Amino acid sequence: MKNLCLLLIYTIPFVCLSQDEVYYNILETELGEDKLISSVNEEDFILIDSGCLYIIDILDLNYDGFLDLILGISNGCGGNCCGDSYQIITYDGSQFHLSEIIGWDYGGLKVFNSSFGYFFEVENNSSNGIGQTNFCQDKTELYKLNNHKLELINETTIEIIPSIIEISTLNISQYFNREYPEKIYIEYDLNNDNKPDSIVTSMTEWNNRYITLFDIYIRVNNQIKIEIPQSKRIGILNSVTNGFHDLVIDCDEILIWNGTEYIRK
């Protein structure tokens, strides 16, 4: 225990208040899971007794002089099947408070300190794994720490750009042959020369979950081959740039023709 000494003017000349020493540590159990241990004045407390845990930061989130914890939870325990979640652990001088668990995140928790307190921005992906089929329902959520609880302040979602025709992990997964994946294609006149062009792709899978499209390319007049970035969806738009229809990949990323290749707008 360390002493916090204050000089109080016009009242008591000198007074010392005691301040608890708070420490956080993660211990791996014999079963390979983690325990979150906190020590207060050399007395240990088990706050969480399972999971794949990691410490993001230890700091005073409530400005009350006590150390709090931003905890990361690896739902995939190091694999890329699952996003990470997060939890805030606070101490008020007499007890610990565990917030709700937030996020299914691949980009990392963003922490903002302002005159209004601490804010946390997190992705909440709708799909279990990078590139799963429900990839355009992801959310970004902003939380504020308020009285030891996380309060949802704002929520934004991705708006999908509609296409004329498309290939995606949503509309072809039912036709995908797991043992012998074949090329999948759609035809459309991309350059308005009254000849069909083709968008060709394959689809890869992990653990019976449809992950992403790969080896995507366009055949113009069955001759010119144009490669397209790996994505989970590719669609053709009504708009035209330099004589070729624009494309959309994933939810809202537009590709335009520059005369020799498709580039990001």
C-alpha positions in Angstrom: 0.0 0.0 0.0 1.4 3.4 -0.9 0.5 6.7 0.7 -1.2 9.5 -1.2 -0.5 12.7 0.8 -2.6 15.8 0.3 -2.2 19.3 1.7 -5.6 20.8 2.5 -5.6 24.5 2.8 -7.8 26.2 5.6 -8.8 22.9 7.0 -6.4 20.2 8.3 -2.8 21.2 7.6 -1.7 17.8 6.5 -3.4 14.5 5.9 -2.4 11.1 4.3 -4.9 8.8 2.6 -4.1 5.2 1.8 -4.3 4.0 -1.9 -4.6 0.3 -2.9 -1.9 -1.1 -5.1 -3.6 -3.0 -7.9 -1.9 -5.4 -10.3 -3.1 -7.6 -13.2 -1.6 -10.7 -14.5 -2.5 -13.5 -16.9 -1.5 -17.1 -15.9 -1.7 -20.1 -18.3 -3.3 -23.2 -16.7 -2.2 -26.8 -17.2 -5.1 -27.2 -19.6 -3.7 -24.4 -21.9 -6.3 -21.8 -21.0 -5.7 -18.5 -19.2 -6.7 -17.1 -15.9 -6.9 -13.4 -15.2 -5.5 -12.7 -11.7 -5.6 -9.4 -9.9 -3.6 -8.5 -6.8 -4.8 -5.8 -4.4 -2.4 -5.1 -1.5 -0.8 -8.5 -2.2 -4.1 -10.4 -2.0 -4.9 -12.3 -5.2 -8.3 -12.5 -6.9 -9.3 -14.7 -9.9 -11.4 -12.4 -12.1 -11.7 -14.8 -15.2 -10.8 -18.5 -15.1 -10.8 -19.6 -18.7 -10.2 -18.4 -22.3 -7.4 -17.1 -24.4 -6.7 -13.8 -22.9 -4.2 -10.9 -23.4 -3.6 -7.5 -21.8 -4.1 -4.5 -24.0 -3.4 -1.8 -21.5 -3.5 -1.1 -17.7 -4.4 2.5 -16.8 -6.8 4.6 -14.7 -9.9 4.7 -16.9 -12.2 6.3 -14.3 -9.7 9.0 -13.1 -10.2 7.7 -9.5 -6.6 6.8 -8.8 -7.1 3.0 -9.3 -5.6 1.0 -12.1 -8.1 -0.6 -14.5 -7.6 -3.1 -17.3 -8.4 -3.3 -21.0 -8.6 -7.0 -21.8 -8.4 -8.8 -25.1 -10.1 -12.1 -25.7 -8.8 -14.2 -28.6 -11.8 -16.2 -29.7 -9.7 -18.2 -32.1 -6.8 -18.6 -29.6 -4.3 -17.4 -32.2 -6.1 -18.7 -35.4 -7.8 -16.5 -38.0 -11.1 -18.3 -37.8 -12.6 -15.8 -35.3 -12.4 -12.2 -34.4 -11.2 -10.9 -31.1 -13.5 -9.5 -28.3 -12.8 -7.1 -25.5 -13.7 -6.5 -21.9 -13.1 -3.6 -19.5 -12.1 -4.5 -15.9 -12.3 -1.6 -13.4 -11.6 -1.3 -9.7 -13.3 1.2 -7.5 -11.4 0.8 -4.2 -13.6 -2.0 -2.8 -14.5 -4.3 -5.7 -13.9 -5.1 -9.3 -16.4 -4.5 -12.1 -16.4 -6.6 -15.3 -18.1 -4.9 -18.3 -20.0 -6.8 -21.0 -17.9 -8.4 -23.7 -17.9 -6.4 -26.9 -16.8 -6.9 -30.5 -16.0 -9.6 -33.0 -13.0 -7.8 -34.3 -10.2 -8.3 -36.8 -8.8 -4.7 -36.9 -7.9 -4.1 -33.2 -9.6 -2.1 -30.5 -9.3 1.7 -30.8 -9.1 3.6 -27.5 -9.8 7.4 -27.3 -9.2 9.5 -24.2 -11.1 12.8 -24.1 -12.3 15.4 -21.6 -15.6 13.4 -21.6 -13.9 10.2 -20.6 -12.7 7.1 -22.4 -14.3 5.8 -25.6 -13.7 2.5 -27.4 -14.3 1.7 -31.1 -14.6 -1.9 -32.1 -15.7 -3.9 -35.2 -18.6 -6.3 -34.7 -18.4 -8.6 -37.7 -21.5 -10.7 -38.5 -19.5 -13.7 -39.7 -17.5 -16.3 -37.9 -14.2 -15.9 -39.7 -12.6 -13.6 -42.3 -14.5 -13.7 -45.5 -17.5 -15.7 -44.3 -20.7 -15.4 -46.4 -22.5 -12.7 -44.4 -19.8 -10.2 -45.0 -21.8 -7.1 -45.7 -23.6 -6.9 -42.3 -20.5 -5.8 -40.3 -20.9 -3.0 -37.8 -18.5 -0.5 -36.2 -19.6 0.3 -32.6 -18.5 3.2 -30.4 -18.7 2.7 -26.6 -18.2 5.1 -23.7 -17.1 3.9 -20.2 -19.8 5.2 -17.9 -20.0 4.3 -14.2 -17.9 1.1 -14.8 -20.2 0.0 -17.7 -19.8 0.3 -21.4 -22.5 2.4 -23.0 -23.2 2.1 -26.8 -22.9 5.6 -28.2 -22.9 5.1 -31.9 -23.2 2.3 -34.5 -22.5 2.3 -38.2 -23.0 -0.4 -40.8 -21.6 -1.0 -44.2 -24.0 -0.2 -47.1 -23.7 -2.7 -49.9 -23.6 -1.3 -53.4 -26.1 -3.2 -55.6 -25.0 -4.7 -58.9 -26.6 -5.8 -62.2 -25.1 -9.3 -61.8 -22.6 -10.7 -59.5 -20.7 -13.7 -58.0 -20.3 -13.9 -54.3 -19.9 -16.4 -51.5 -23.5 -15.9 -50.8 -25.0 -16.8 -54.2 -22.7 -19.7 -55.2 -21.9 -21.5 -51.9 -24.8 -23.9 -52.5 -23.3 -25.0 -55.8 -19.7 -25.3 -54.6 -18.2 -28.8 -54.8 -15.9 -29.2 -51.8 -14.0 -32.1 -53.2 -13.4 -30.8 -56.7 -13.8 -27.1 -56.8 -14.4 -25.8 -60.4 -14.2 -22.5 -62.0 -17.3 -20.4 -61.6 -18.2 -17.7 -64.1 -20.8 -15.2 -65.2 -21.1 -13.6 -68.7 -21.9 -10.0 -69.5 -21.0 -7.5 -72.2 -18.6 -5.3 -70.2 -17.4 -3.0 -73.1 -20.7 -2.7 -75.0 -19.4 -4.3 -78.2 -22.3 -6.8 -78.3 -20.0 -9.7 -77.4 -20.2 -11.6 -74.1 -17.3 -11.2 -71.7 -16.7 -13.4 -68.7 -15.8 -13.0 -65.0 -14.2 -16.2 -63.8 -13.3 -17.2 -60.3 -12.7 -20.1 -57.9 -13.8 -20.3 -54.3 -11.8 -21.6 -51.4 -13.2 -23.1 -48.2 -12.0 -23.6 -44.6 -13.6 -26.0 -42.1 -16.9 -26.2 -44.1 -17.2 -22.4 -44.1 -17.0 -20.4 -47.4 -14.1 -18.0 -47.1 -13.3 -16.1 -50.2 -13.2 -15.9 -54.0 -9.7 -16.2 -55.5 -8.0 -16.3 -58.9 -10.5 -13.8 -60.2 -10.1 -12.6 -63.8 -12.0 -11.2 -66.7 -12.0 -12.6 -70.3 -12.8 -9.9 -72.8 -13.9 -11.4 -76.2 -12.4 -14.7 -74.9 -8.9 -13.2 -75.5 -7.7 -10.5 -73.1 -7.3 -11.7 -69.5 -7.6 -9.1 -66.8 -6.8 -10.0 -63.2 -9.0 -8.8 -60.3 -8.1 -8.5 -56.6 -9.1 -11.4 -54.3 -12.5 -10.6 -52.7 -15.7 -12.1 -51.4 -17.9 -10.6 -54.0 -17.6 -9.2 -57.5 -20.4 -7.5 -59.3 -21.0 -5.4 -62.5 -22.4 -1.9 -62.1 -24.5 0.2 -64.5 -21.9 3.0 -64.6 -19.2 3.0 -67.3 -15.7 4.4 -67.3 -13.5 4.6 -70.4 -15.8 2.3 -72.3 -16.0 -0.5 -69.6 -18.6 -1.1 -67.0 -17.4 -0.3 -63.4 -17.1 -3.2 -61.0 -17.8 -3.6 -57.3 -15.9 -5.9 -55.1 -16.8 -7.0 -51.5 -19.5 -4.6 -50.2 -18.7 -1.2 -51.5 -15.3 -1.0 -53.2 -15.5 0.2 -56.8 -13.1 -0.7 -59.6 -12.9 1.4 -62.8 -11.2 0.8 -66.1 -8.2 3.1 -66.8 -7.6 1.9 -70.4 -5.4 -1.1 -69.6 -6.6 -2.5 -66.3 -9.2 -2.2 -63.5 -8.1 0.0 -60.6 -9.6 1.1 -57.4 -11.6 4.2 -57.7 
